[in-house]
Amino acid sequence: MVNKLSQEEIDVAIDTYFEVGGNYAETSRRTNISVVTLRKYLRDDFGLPSGRKIPVEREPRQGIYRGFKSAREYYQAHKELHSLGRTELARSDTGLYKTLLREGVMEKIIPIKDGGRPRSVNIPRNLYNLFMKHNENASDLAREIGVSRSTLDVYLREKGLKPNGKKGPKGPRNKNQ
């Protein structure tokens, strides 16, 4: 049911409508006038649109990210983040990851090369000798050179080496046997 409003109530409703960015529900809450009545007077009589279609003037963002001017400066100041790839950064600090993407600086900070970030792992050139030194035990070798077992398995497969044990990577099988 539409209530009759005085001109003063209509003026207050219009001012409030613009203050809240064109939101009828918020205007109704602040003026104690039903949404149905507001729509009748503001939309039908004055042609004001419903919904958040009127931009609200807001203070510009200060551009401060955790005490730094930008997320990029925050990233550059924290050296411990530099060894992380994109996925690792997203898992450890989702907010920073999303902000770097939104600011458009992710490609400059962590470039994608060959389907992922460049490997920062230094695998020794004498991998075969170390592998034999550990009696073909990939877990011990991975601990010594400071990489995960799965990363080492990739490198071992590339070199054509296969560790002992039931869980080691298997080479191609001959199906005719």
Buried (B, 14 or more C-beta within 10 A) or exposed (E): EEEEBEEEBBEBBBEBBEBBBBBBEBBBEBBEBBEEBBBBBBBEEEEBEBEEEBEEEEEEEEEEBEEBEBBBEBBEEEEEBEEBBBEBBBEEBEEBBEBBBEBEBBEEBBEEEEEEBEBEEEBEEEBEEBBEEBEBBBBBBBBEBEBEBEBBBBBBBEEEBBBEEEEBBEEEEEEEE
